[in-house]
Amino acid sequence: MRALPRRAALAAPAAIMLFALVACGGGSDSGSGSSKAADTQQTAQADGAAGDAAGDTDDKKEPPLTGEVKQKAEAAALAKYPGTVLKSEEDAEKPGMYAVEVKKADGTSVEVYLDKSYNVTGTKQEGTEENEG
């Protein structure tokens, strides 16, 4: 009778270890899981670097214009491109500039770039590269 409890006591750690390996997806190929995670992380970093090199600034926060600056920037953009202002903000792509997005009467949108003196310095049709400088 004494042998049974001793065997159970010795089997318990083995059972716990087996359960832990199964629970965490372990086994002989457990290294491949972390390798896949590392590969995914490297791919994401490479994609991010490629986006940065291409001028991708979607991650940058562009503060919205407010007060008198907002009024003047929107008025200047609408004077050149009549329509409805969709948004107006500081331009992250071109520091020191303002960007006002205007929806024109034909339904297309144009982003109008203005300097600090509210002069139009360029535009970008939404969905295209800059076409006026």
C-alpha positions in Angstrom: 0.0 0.0 0.0 2.8 2.3 0.6 4.1 2.1 -2.9 0.9 3.5 -4.4 1.1 7.0 -2.8 4.8 7.2 -3.6 4.1 6.5 -7.3 1.3 9.1 -7.3 3.7 11.6 -5.7 6.3 11.0 -8.4 3.8 11.1 -11.2 2.3 14.4 -10.2 5.2 16.6 -11.3 5.4 14.8 -14.6 1.7 15.3 -15.2 2.0 19.0 -14.3 4.9 19.4 -16.7 3.0 17.6 -19.4 0.0 19.8 -18.9 2.1 23.0 -18.9 3.7 22.0 -22.2 0.4 21.3 -23.8 -1.1 24.5 -22.5 1.6 26.7 -23.9 1.8 24.9 -27.2 5.1 23.5 -26.3 6.8 20.4 -27.6 9.7 19.7 -29.9 8.5 22.5 -32.3 8.0 25.1 -29.6 11.0 27.1 -31.0 9.2 27.5 -34.3 6.3 29.4 -32.7 8.7 32.1 -31.3 10.5 32.1 -34.6 7.2 32.8 -36.4 6.5 35.6 -34.0 10.0 37.1 -34.6 9.5 36.8 -38.4 6.1 38.6 -38.1 7.7 41.3 -36.0 10.6 41.8 -38.5 8.1 41.9 -41.4 6.0 44.6 -39.6 9.1 46.6 -38.9 10.3 46.4 -42.5 6.8 47.4 -43.7 6.8 50.3 -41.4 10.2 51.4 -42.5 9.1 51.2 -46.2 6.0 53.3 -45.4 8.2 55.9 -43.7 10.6 56.0 -46.6 7.6 56.6 -49.0 6.4 59.6 -46.9 3.6 57.7 -45.2 2.5 60.0 -42.3 -0.9 58.5 -41.5 0.5 57.8 -38.0 1.4 61.4 -37.3 -1.2 63.4 -35.4 -2.3 66.5 -37.2 -3.8 69.0 -34.7 -7.0 70.6 -35.9 -7.0 74.3 -36.6 -8.9 76.5 -34.2 -10.0 80.1 -33.7 -8.8 82.8 -36.0 -6.3 80.6 -37.7 -9.0 78.1 -38.7 -11.3 80.9 -40.0 -8.5 82.5 -42.1 -7.2 79.2 -43.5 -10.6 77.9 -44.5 -11.6 81.3 -46.0 -8.4 81.3 -48.1 -8.9 77.7 -49.3 -12.5 78.3 -50.2 -11.7 81.5 -52.1 -9.5 79.4 -54.4 -11.6 76.1 -54.4 -15.3 76.8 -53.6 -17.1 74.0 -51.7 -17.5 72.7 -48.2 -14.6 72.4 -45.7 -14.3 68.8 -44.5 -11.4 69.4 -42.1 -8.6 71.9 -41.5 -5.4 71.0 -39.6 -1.7 71.6 -39.2 0.1 69.7 -41.9 2.3 66.9 -40.6 3.8 66.2 -44.0 4.9 69.9 -44.3 5.7 71.4 -40.9 4.8 75.1 -40.7 1.9 74.7 -43.2 -1.8 74.3 -42.9 -4.0 71.8 -44.8 -7.7 72.3 -45.5 -9.7 69.6 -47.2 -12.5 70.9 -49.4 -15.3 68.9 -51.0 -16.0 70.6 -54.3 -19.4 70.9 -56.0 -18.6 68.0 -58.3 -18.1 65.7 -55.3 -14.4 65.4 -55.5 -12.1 66.5 -52.6 -9.0 68.5 -52.7 -6.5 69.1 -50.0 -5.3 72.8 -50.1 -1.9 73.6 -48.6 -1.4 77.1 -47.1 1.6 78.8 -45.6 1.4 80.8 -42.4 0.4 83.9 -44.4 -2.6 81.9 -45.7 -1.3 81.8 -49.3 -2.2 78.7 -51.3 1.1 76.9 -52.0 -0.2 73.6 -53.4 -3.0 71.1 -53.6 -3.5 67.4 -53.6 -6.6 65.7 -55.1 -7.7 63.1 -52.6 -6.5 59.7 -53.8 -3.7 61.1 -55.9 -0.2 62.4 -55.5 0.4 66.2 -55.4 -0.3 67.7 -58.7 0.2 71.4 -58.2 3.0 73.1 -56.5 
